[in-house]
Amino acid sequence: MPVVPSGSLLFAELAGRRSANPLPAGLGAGCSVRVVHVEPGPRLPHVHPVSVEVAYVAEGHGTAWEDHRPTPVGPGDLLVVPAGVPHATVADGVGRLVLVCFFPHPDLSVNLEELPGPERRHLTP
């Protein structure tokens, strides 16, 4: 069983977040995974045109925006975003939000489109 140590993750800056793709090429058996760190502050939405996204909230609290609908999220929550739906998950302003995102598609480079807006913010209950 291959293990990808957390210390080996290489994070890259994306719009409003830092992201690492921990699965080496060929290891994902037709899927891809992304670990995402979201710092507090507004974000622009994005869309996955090719596949659904399933995201697990590993740490932190915030607001998940699916299109124009906000939902509060916290550790242990599971988000399911259909293909083609604009979305963004925003940290609550207290600390970082950590998501582990799964895609039933092997190539994230063709499955991510950043959108120009509208900007999304955390909603306080």
C-alpha positions as CSV (number, residue, x, y, z in Angstrom):
1,M,0.0,0.0,0.0
2,P,1.6,3.3,-1.1
3,V,1.6,6.0,1.6
4,V,2.1,9.7,0.7
5,P,3.6,11.4,3.8
6,S,2.1,14.8,4.6
7,G,5.5,16.3,4.8
8,S,6.1,15.5,1.2
9,L,3.2,17.6,-0.1
10,L,4.3,20.4,-2.4
11,F,1.8,23.3,-2.2
12,A,1.2,25.7,-5.1
13,E,-0.7,29.0,-4.9
14,L,-4.1,29.1,-6.6
15,A,-6.7,31.9,-6.5
16,G,-7.5,32.4,-2.8
17,R,-5.9,29.1,-1.7
18,R,-2.9,26.9,-1.5
19,S,-3.2,23.4,-3.1
20,A,-1.2,20.2,-3.2
21,N,-1.9,17.2,-5.5
22,P,-0.5,14.3,-3.4
23,L,-1.1,11.4,-5.8
24,P,1.8,10.5,-8.1
25,A,0.9,10.0,-11.8
26,G,-0.8,6.6,-12.3
27,L,-1.4,6.0,-8.6
28,G,-5.0,7.4,-8.5
29,A,-6.6,4.7,-10.7
30,G,-8.7,7.2,-12.7
31,C,-9.2,9.7,-9.9
32,S,-7.3,12.7,-8.4
33,V,-7.0,14.2,-4.9
34,R,-6.2,17.7,-3.8
35,V,-5.3,18.9,-0.3
36,V,-6.4,22.6,0.0
37,H,-5.5,25.2,2.6
38,V,-7.9,28.2,2.6
39,E,-6.8,31.2,4.7
40,P,-9.5,33.6,6.0
41,G,-10.7,36.2,3.5
42,P,-12.9,36.4,0.4
43,R,-12.6,34.0,-2.6
44,L,-13.7,33.9,-6.1
45,P,-15.6,30.8,-7.2
46,H,-14.4,28.1,-9.6
47,V,-16.0,25.2,-11.4
48,H,-15.0,21.6,-12.3
49,P,-16.5,21.1,-15.8
50,V,-15.6,17.4,-16.1
51,S,-16.5,15.7,-12.8
52,V,-18.2,16.0,-9.4
53,E,-16.0,17.1,-6.5
54,V,-16.3,15.4,-3.1
55,A,-14.6,17.5,-0.4
56,Y,-13.9,16.5,3.2
57,V,-13.5,19.3,5.8
58,A,-10.4,18.1,7.8
59,E,-9.9,21.3,9.8
60,G,-11.5,24.6,10.5
61,H,-14.9,26.2,9.9
62,G,-16.3,28.3,7.1
63,T,-19.0,28.8,4.5
64,A,-19.4,26.5,1.5
65,W,-21.0,28.3,-1.5
66,E,-22.7,26.2,-4.1
67,D,-23.6,28.6,-6.9
68,H,-25.4,31.4,-4.8
69,R,-26.3,29.2,-1.8
70,P,-24.2,29.4,1.4
71,T,-23.9,26.5,3.9
72,P,-21.9,26.6,7.2
73,V,-19.3,23.8,7.3
74,G,-16.9,22.4,9.9
75,P,-14.6,19.4,10.6
76,G,-16.0,16.1,9.5
77,D,-18.5,17.6,7.0
78,L,-18.6,16.2,3.5
79,L,-19.4,18.5,0.5
80,V,-20.6,17.1,-2.8
81,V,-20.5,19.5,-5.7
82,P,-22.0,18.4,-9.0
83,A,-19.9,18.9,-12.2
84,G,-20.3,22.4,-13.7
85,V,-21.6,24.1,-10.6
86,P,-19.7,27.3,-9.5
87,H,-18.5,27.0,-5.9
88,A,-16.1,28.2,-3.3
89,T,-15.4,27.4,0.4
90,V,-14.4,30.3,2.5
91,A,-12.6,30.1,5.9
92,D,-14.4,31.7,8.9
93,G,-11.9,34.4,9.7
94,V,-10.6,32.6,12.9
95,G,-8.2,30.2,11.2
96,R,-7.3,28.1,8.2
97,L,-9.7,25.7,6.6
98,V,-8.3,22.4,5.3
99,L,-10.1,20.4,2.7
100,V,-9.3,17.1,1.1
101,C,-10.9,17.0,-2.3
102,F,-11.6,14.0,-4.4
103,F,-12.4,13.9,-8.2
104,P,-13.3,10.9,-10.3
105,H,-11.1,12.2,-13.1
106,P,-7.4,11.7,-13.4
107,D,-6.3,15.1,-14.7
108,L,-7.1,18.2,-12.7
109,S,-5.5,20.5,-15.3
110,V,-8.5,20.0,-17.5
111,N,-11.0,19.9,-14.7
112,L,-10.6,23.3,-13.1
113,E,-11.8,26.7,-14.3
114,E,-11.4,29.8,-12.1
115,L,-14.3,32.2,-12.4
116,P,-14.2,36.1,-12.3
117,G,-16.9,36.3,-9.6
118,P,-18.9,37.1,-7.7
119,E,-16.6,37.2,-4.7
120,R,-17.7,34.9,-1.8
121,R,-17.3,35.7,1.9
122,H,-17.8,33.8,5.1
123,L,-21.3,34.3,6.6
124,T,-21.5,34.6,10.3
125,P,-24.4,32.7,11.9
